[in-house]
């Protein structure tokens, strides 16, 4: 399993050339500090020994990270994805993964968004064109 977490350490430097208002706002608030509790992975999904953790400071988990190298080195061709937020992070990363020719599987009930309508729109209108949409029960049954 590969865990991807969002955050920053040097807020000013990490958004110096960034033009996205949402990322500038995160930096301006000092939110998602990777060196503080806001940058920790929740205990219930914390990585176990041997699992990779990718740190990102952009919406798409491939941008500015070693995610592709980790996947390619491990020979991974299928990504089972969940996360926050369906219509931002999950969608951006799934788009990138599909363009990189990975098989993308979205675990719908393993994703969330700011509200249900944003989640549903992303699943029904965007992600369903890039990926297979499954439930956690379907994933567990396939093991």
PyMOL commands that set and color helices and strands:
alter all, ss='L'
color gray80, all
select helices_A, chain A and resi 11-14+21-29+37-39+43-45+67-73+86-99+116-129+136-142
alter helices_A, ss='H'
color red, helices_A
select strands_A, chain A and resi 2-6+52-56+78-84+103-112+132-134
alter strands_A, ss='S'
color yellow, strands_A
deselect
rebuild
show_as cartoon
